[in-house]
Amino acid sequence: MNSAPLHPVEASPQADPLAAWLARVVILDTMGPFIYIGTLSEIHGHVLILTAADVHDSTDSSSTKEFYIARTRELGVHSNRDIVAVQRQHVVSISPLDAVQI
């Protein structure tokens, strides 16, 4: 296991396209059943750090990911994690929550 410290990307769109969304509530949709909704707090290369996050397993409910996201847009984020690290390789899309059209 590599114990080298992670170095966050500077808050500059030139450094990483997602840096423009730092401090915004975003949705990370994954290849699997999980979606992550929370404040994009840090970018460490291949790891995205969300705070005040909702980690949702869509197999735990009968609603689709899209329905859950739309409800979250309407009602707000139901945070169940103070902080979560998500491997970027598992993310298929990312968007700001306020960009969701309901």
N, C-alpha and C positions, 0 to 999 in steps of 0.2 A: 504494500500500500504506500502510495506516494504521500509524504507528509509536507510537501512544499506548500507554502501559503498561496492562496488564490489572490489574484490582483484584479480588482474590479475595473471594468471599462469606464473610461471617463465619460461624463454626460455630454457626449458630442455625437451628432448623427454621423459624422465622418468616421468615428471610431467603431460604431456599431449602429445599424439602422434602428434597432430597438431602443437605443439610448434616448431617443426623443420621447419615449413613453415612460421613462423613469418617473416615479412618484404618481403614476396614474393607475387606476384600477383596470386590469387587463384580464382577458380570458385566454387560457392556454388549453387548446383542444388537442388531445393526444390520439395516437393510433388505436389505443385500447378504449376501454369504457370510462376512463377517468377524464374529468375536466378540472381545471384549477382556475379559480377566480380570486384575484387579490391584487394588492398594490405591488407593482414591479419596483422592487427596492434596490436590487443590485444585479449586475450582469458580470459573471465570471467565466468568460470564454464559452464553454459548453454547458454552463449551469445558470439557470435563471432563479433568482431568489424573490419569492413573494412573501409579503407580510400581511397580517390580518386576512388570511386566505381561507377560502372554502374549497376543500378537496372533496369532490363529489364522484362517487362511483355510480354510473348510470344503470348498472345491473341491480342496484339496491332499490330501484323504484320502477314504476311502469311508464314514467314520462321519458321522452326523448331528451337528448342533450340540448337540442334547440329550444324545446319547451322550458327546460330548467334554466337555460341562459336568459330567455325572455322574461321569465318570472323573477329572476335575480335582477334584471334591469329595472323591472317595475318596483320590486320590494326592497332592493338593496342586498348587499353581500351578507350571507349568514356565515360569519367567520367561525371555523372549527379548528384552525391552526394559527398560532401566533406567527410562525415562520415555516416556510417549506422551500426546499431546493428541488428544482425540476431539471432533469437532464434534457437539454435542448434537442437531442436526437429523437426523443419520444414525442415532441411537439409537431403537429402537422399544420397548425394555424395559430396565430395570435392576433388579437384585436383588442382595442380599448372597449370596455363595457359600454361606454357612452356612445359608441358607434353602432351598437345593436339597434336595429329598427324594429319597433314593436307597434 
